[in-house]
């Protein structure tokens, strides 16, 4: 096999890795969507264990880097290292560039999960609390939207945490070109005896909606 063909195969393998891990505008990576469409399991133990999509993309990346290195005659080690760095760094930068220049409405929103959390307390069958949600608006326009916390049951005990759709009753506003933490109060009836008197949890998945636009963050 000549070096030009090896280089083409290497670029195809590395690009395939980026595509499999692409997760904009949805939080579900394209690789996971592909596995679901093919009827293949994503995790080795239902919703935990080994992630087959991650393993597949890592094998494709290693194969691509190895093929790239063997196809190059000069500076093979440096270029291979650069390709490795770009495969992890480039996707997020492409998303950021799109959100800053072209995205409109909620598609310009970035949800900062590491800085978002909820606290709650229970009294009899009433659960009340506050969620502190941190966003970045990359667009040049203010964004009005509603938010709902989804799919918490995989991580937490207590039926009321499975969905906090009640957050969607409140309209939130993010100023243009700004990072902001918004406090959203909630109240929900929950008779599940497993719910502790007080607690806190991180927000794993958020659904936002504005008019006809809707996406997961």
Residue, then its C-alpha position, 0 to 999 in steps of 0.5 A: x500500500x502506497x503512503x498516499x493511500x495510507x494517509x487517506x485511510x489514517x485521516x478517515x479513521x481519525x475523522x470517524x473517531x471525531x464523528x462518533x464522539x460528536x454530541x452537538x446539538x444533542x448530548x447523546x453522541x452520534x456513536x451512541x445514536x448509531x449503536x441504538x439504531x443498529x440495535x447494539x448495546x452501548x454499555x456492557x451492563x445495561x446503563x453502566x460498565x464498559x462503554x462500547x462506543x468509547x472502546x470502538x472510537x478509541x480503537x479507531x483512533x489508535x488505528x488511525x494514529x498508527x496508520x498516520x505514523x507509518x504513512x509519513x516520511x518526515x516528522x512522523x512523531x510530531x505530526x502524530x502527536x499533533x493529530x492526537x491532540x487535535x482529535x480531542x481539542x478540535x470538536x469543542x472548538x468547532x462547536x464554540x465557533x459555531x455557537x459564537x458566529x452562527x447559532x441562534x436561540x437555545x443552540x447558542x447556550x452552553x450548560x456548565x454542569x460542573x457548576x450546577x446543582x440542586x438542593x432540596x428538603x422534604x416535609x411530609x409529602x412536600x419536596x421543595x428546593x432550588x436548582x442553581x443552573x449555570x449557562x453561557x450565552x455565546x450569541x449576541x442576543x438575549x435568550x428566553x427559555x424554559x428548562x427541565x431536569x431529566x433522567x436523574x433516576x439512573x444516578x439517584x434514589x427517590x422517584x421525585x428526582x426522575x424528572x423535575x419538569x416543574x422547572x419548565x413552568x418558569x421562563x429563564x433569561x440569559x443576557x447576550x455574551x454572558x456567563x450566569x448562574x440562575x437560581x430556580x425554585x421548585x416544589x413537588x409532591x412526593x410520598x416515596x419513603x426513600x427520599x431523605x429529609x434533606x439532600x443535594x444532587x448534581x444536574x446530569x441532563x437538562x432539556x431546554x425549550x424556547x418556542x418550537x426549539x428544544x434540545x438537551x444540554 
